[in-house]
Amino acid sequence: MKKVRVSTMASDYIRQERTYLSKFSAPAAGELSRKLRNAQTLLARHPELGKVKPGSNGVRILVVAPYVIEYELDSDGVLILIIRHGRQDDRHDEDEDIYEE
């Protein structure tokens, strides 16, 4: 199994989304956490599962409805770069380069 790491940008999104959802529905916030844990396990076992994003130099996309996970493979395993709701624009801060381990 590969190691799965999450970027600061993705961690921040998860925290913000969980806070937002918990204001309306604790079960919905729990469901977000469950889906993302399952996605991390899936990527650890099958890192090449996601489709390569066109023009991205190898970034892959995994859809865990309604969320989109963008990640890349590197020598350390899987690095989740971005998590966003599928209805959100896919533009992001290209200068983000700080990652959690």
C-alpha angles and dihedrals in degrees: 000000000000124000113250119211128184125217121233089248092055092044090051091050092050091050093048094045093048090050091048094048094046090060089065106023132007090197090055091052089049091049090054090053092047093049093049093047089051091049091052091051091048092050091047089056099036109022095170093054097105124080117254111253109238114252093007104112093242104325109147130211126216118184116212098174124274090010131070119211119199115196144157136213119235138163090279095052128257125357116195104213105177138008119189140158110265091241092057123095112261094227115114142165105292091196095065106122107148115104136184120228 
